[in-house]
């Protein structure tokens, strides 16, 4: 009886170890937004990436809070739709290629620094209405496009450029979307 208990215990222990390793391996590739350090202040001027993008891309001089660290107002063209925004609190800085999507198509294995670089790359950051950013979420060009043709064409062209820049995999459904737009867009 004692021998059987030890054998059962040993089997359960080995099973537990194997399950733990499988679970750890699955979690290793699980997307965690916290691993993509974004909105950093790389130059130490108190303006994080979001504020820097708002300041640089405003069509007029921005107004900030008293400390000068948070942008309050400006004038920005929406990246996805033909709209102009003036309140910083009503816009998002969107990752053109979402962080989760980048993670799923090659970025999961990047270093911490590589993920931070991608998350704060101005070429991959666009200004848009908060509601459009929520609609788009982590979707790819195969799952979401702006309704206006010119904006959709610009978006797909930039998507391809950023994918190439970071050597991110282009999925089959993305290729199909690109192919379907070739007659309408110069891509």
KAPERA-V838085 format. One record per residue. OMEGA is omega as a letter, one per 30 degrees, with the letter a starting at -180 (NA if undefined). D_LAST is the distance of its C-alpha to the last C-alpha in Angstrom with 2 decimals. Layout:
# KAPERA-V838085
<<OMEGA,D_LAST> <OMEGA,D_LAST>>
This chain:
# KAPERA-V838085
<<l,73.13> <a,72.25> <l,70.43> <l,68.33> <l,67.36> <l,66.18> <l,64.21> <l,62.56> <a,61.82> <l,60.30> <l,58.07> <l,56.93> <l,56.27> <l,54.18> <l,52.23> <l,51.64> <a,50.38> <l,47.99> <l,46.67> <a,46.26> <l,44.21> <a,41.88> <l,41.58> <a,40.91> <l,38.23> <a,36.51> <a,36.83> <a,35.48> <l,32.00> <l,32.39> <l,30.12> <a,32.25> <a,30.72> <l,33.68> <a,32.46> <a,29.42> <a,31.32> <a,29.46> <l,30.54> <l,32.47> <a,34.19> <a,33.38> <l,35.08> <a,38.12> <a,38.06> <l,38.39> <l,34.89> <a,32.84> <l,29.05> <a,28.79> <l,31.15> <l,29.49> <l,26.07> <a,27.92> <a,29.91> <a,27.16> <l,24.80> <l,27.55> <l,27.71> <l,31.50> <a,33.92> <l,34.08> <a,37.39> <l,38.36> <a,41.29> <l,44.53> <a,43.63> <a,40.28> <a,38.45> <l,36.89> <a,34.75> <a,36.16> <l,34.50> <l,31.88> <a,29.16> <l,25.64> <l,22.52> <a,21.26> <a,17.76> <a,17.26> <a,19.35> <a,20.78> <l,23.93> <l,26.04> <l,28.18> <a,31.40> <a,33.00> <a,31.83> <a,33.57> <l,31.37> <l,28.03> <l,26.59> <a,24.58> <l,22.09> <a,20.47> <l,16.76> <a,17.04> <a,20.59> <l,23.33> <l,24.45> <l,21.11> <l,20.92> <a,24.52> <a,23.89> <l,21.14> <a,22.83> <a,24.19> <a,27.52> <l,28.89> <l,27.98> <l,30.96> <l,32.10> <l,30.87> <l,27.40> <l,27.13> <l,28.45> <l,26.02> <a,23.01> <a,24.76> <a,25.34> <a,22.22> <l,21.38> <a,17.67> <a,17.81> <a,20.12> <l,19.56> <l,22.26> <l,22.69> <a,25.55> <a,27.46> <l,27.31> <l,23.51> <l,23.59> <l,26.28> <a,24.34> <a,21.34> <a,23.64> <a,22.47> <l,20.07> <l,16.66> <l,13.53> <a,15.24> <a,18.31> <l,17.46> <l,15.00> <a,16.09> <a,17.56> <a,16.16> <a,12.89> <l,11.91> <l,12.93> <a,11.23> <l,7.73> <a,8.92> <a,10.47> <l,7.86> <l,5.85> <l,9.51> <a,10.52> <a,8.65> <a,10.08> <l,13.44> <l,13.65> <a,13.40> <a,15.82> <l,18.30> <l,17.86> <a,17.66> <l,17.47> <a,14.54> <a,16.64> <a,16.59> <l,16.19> <l,13.03> <l,11.64> <l,12.93> <l,11.33> <l,7.75> <a,9.07> <a,10.76> <a,8.05> <l,6.07> <a,8.97> <a,8.93> <l,5.65> <a,3.79> <NA,0.00>>
